[in-house]
């Protein structure tokens, strides 16, 4: 899992589709075992970088699991995703952004003002 996170956070490597695919594969088993950080990062990858609906649904579910466990990054990501026109669920967006703001996220506070 450390290798996957390092690859995704690498400014030089983290944007390459092949690196994201490889890192996603490394995160899959820990995410399925309930490792919150793996759920959060894999959920983000699936929601942001996958075009097919099945992967997006799986990404949303992983993000929800991580967000319910208190992961700030997952809460913020869900808030952003639910506020987009594609999802357009302002109540869900507000719920997750309020949780993230409650943990001190300034970005979540700004997004709440825009809802």
C-alpha angles and dihedrals in degrees: 000000000000091000091052093050092046091052093048093047094047109110091210101043106022097084098053113106093221091053091049090051092049093046090047090055090052092050097048100083096044089047091052089049090056102258100159097209091051091048091051097048096041090047090053091049093050094046096045104035108029121084100192120092095228093059091045091052090050090048092052091049092050091048091049091051092049092044092051088052088057102260106160094202092053092047091051092046092051091049091052094045094048092049094055119100090244091065101018098185103142095176091055090044091052092048095054095039091052090053091050092046089050087060091054103267108157090190090057090050090053092048091050090057089055095052 
